[in-house]
Amino acid sequence: MTSPMHEGRLAEICALVAALGARRVIDLGCGEGDLLVRLAEMGLERLVGLELVPERLAAARRRVEGRAVELVQGSMLAVDASLGVFDCAVMLETIEHVAPERLSVLEAAVFGGLAPRHVIVTTPNADMNARLGVPPGRFRHPEHRFEWGRAKFVRWADGVAGRRGYGVRVEGLGGWPGVHPGATQMAVFSRA
């Protein structure tokens, strides 16, 4: 069962994938398949889920059984063009699980090796943690290696875009209009 905040993220990502006109989509770090289940209902040409943890991949496999979804065990730090050509890669709440010193490896694999036309990245907005009741010095999830505020996320996204030939826009998800840009932040990268 997912939280209302996560359900909102999933709905917004599906709407964005549709708006981008993406027909071949890969979910990097698909976990137990929350997003895959929803994307599978969109009639995409090709849908792939990549997950490192065998137990999570097995759970995803059970959830998408009977649907046109390919599942691959592997790391988004090592994904490359051998998986094929994709219109869109989604990293939904995954980059914060990567050690900060390994983000350059992730960048090279996803934006260099895989190089889809669009990449959607969401991550917690640390600026919202106090408002969400997260104690100082703690993260929202015990597996997170970092959580960034908006300014740092924007700097990272702009750096990746500049180095890899993408344009990028950053926005908040799950916000309160006029109060804060969102509990989740999202970067949408598009190749020029």
URSULMO-V576524 format. One record per residue. N is the residue number from 1. PSI is psi as a letter, one per 30 degrees, with the letter a starting at -180 (* if undefined). D_LAST is the distance of its C-alpha to the last C-alpha in Angstrom with 2 decimals. Layout:
N/PSI/D_LAST + N/PSI/D_LAST
This chain:
1/k/38.08 + 2/l/35.10 + 3/l/35.34 + 4/e/34.44 + 5/e/31.63 + 6/e/30.18 + 7/e/30.73 + 8/e/28.77 + 9/e/25.80 + 10/e/25.99 + 11/e/26.16 + 12/e/23.20 + 13/e/21.02 + 14/e/22.25 + 15/e/21.58 + 16/e/17.97 + 17/e/17.49 + 18/e/19.09 + 19/e/17.07 + 20/f/13.75 + 21/g/15.57 + 22/k/15.54 + 23/f/18.37 + 24/j/18.30 + 25/k/18.51 + 26/k/19.82 + 27/j/21.71 + 28/j/21.90 + 29/h/25.29 + 30/f/26.51 + 31/b/29.96 + 32/g/32.53 + 33/g/30.16 + 34/e/29.99 + 35/e/26.44 + 36/e/26.96 + 37/e/29.98 + 38/e/28.11 + 39/e/25.06 + 40/f/27.62 + 41/f/28.98 + 42/f/25.78 + 43/h/26.31 + 44/l/23.13 + 45/e/22.93 + 46/k/22.84 + 47/k/23.39 + 48/k/23.95 + 49/k/25.42 + 50/k/25.60 + 51/k/28.38 + 52/e/30.31 + 53/j/33.57 + 54/e/35.80 + 55/e/37.64 + 56/e/34.53 + 57/e/33.23 + 58/e/36.67 + 59/e/36.59 + 60/e/33.21 + 61/e/34.71 + 62/e/37.67 + 63/e/35.58 + 64/g/33.39 + 65/k/36.27 + 66/f/36.40 + 67/l/32.75 + 68/i/30.01 + 69/k/28.52 + 70/k/28.21 + 71/k/29.15 + 72/k/28.64 + 73/k/30.35 + 74/l/28.26 + 75/k/26.44 + 76/f/22.85 + 77/f/23.42 + 78/g/23.91 + 79/k/21.70 + 80/a/19.93 + 81/f/18.73 + 82/f/22.39 + 83/f/22.05 + 84/a/19.82 + 85/k/16.42 + 86/k/15.32 + 87/e/13.10 + 88/k/13.89 + 89/k/15.81 + 90/k/18.07 + 91/i/19.95 + 92/j/22.51 + 93/h/24.83 + 94/e/24.58 + 95/f/23.15 + 96/f/26.35 + 97/f/28.32 + 98/k/26.90 + 99/k/28.74 + 100/e/26.76 + 101/f/27.33 + 102/f/25.63 + 103/f/22.30 + 104/e/20.92 + 105/e/22.05 + 106/e/20.32 + 107/e/17.02 + 108/e/17.47 + 109/e/18.57 + 110/e/16.04 + 111/f/12.72 + 112/e/14.01 + 113/e/16.53 + 114/e/15.62 + 115/h/11.79 + 116/l/11.42 + 117/e/8.48 + 118/k/9.84 + 119/k/12.42 + 120/k/15.13 + 121/k/17.53 + 122/l/20.80 + 123/l/23.62 + 124/k/26.83 + 125/j/26.91 + 126/f/29.81 + 127/f/30.51 + 128/f/31.96 + 129/e/34.17 + 130/e/37.35 + 131/f/37.01 + 132/g/36.73 + 133/g/39.84 + 134/k/38.36 + 135/k/40.87 + 136/k/39.83 + 137/g/38.74 + 138/l/37.93 + 139/l/34.81 + 140/f/34.41 + 141/k/34.81 + 142/f/36.85 + 143/f/34.19 + 144/k/31.61 + 145/f/31.13 + 146/l/29.61 + 147/k/28.59 + 148/k/26.54 + 149/l/26.87 + 150/e/24.04 + 151/e/23.75 + 152/e/23.46 + 153/e/20.94 + 154/e/18.67 + 155/e/19.18 + 156/e/18.38 + 157/e/15.16 + 158/e/14.00 + 159/e/15.19 + 160/e/13.46 + 161/e/10.00 + 162/e/10.91 + 163/f/12.46 + 164/g/10.04 + 165/h/6.60 + 166/l/5.70 + 167/l/6.44 + 168/k/9.93 + 169/k/12.89 + 170/k/16.37 + 171/l/19.31 + 172/l/22.77 + 173/k/24.39 + 174/h/28.12 + 175/l/28.92 + 176/j/31.78 + 177/k/30.81 + 178/f/32.01 + 179/e/33.01 + 180/l/30.15 + 181/f/26.47 + 182/k/27.23 + 183/f/28.82 + 184/k/25.55 + 185/k/22.23 + 186/k/18.88 + 187/k/15.36 + 188/j/12.59 + 189/k/9.45 + 190/k/6.33 + 191/k/3.77 + 192/*/0.00
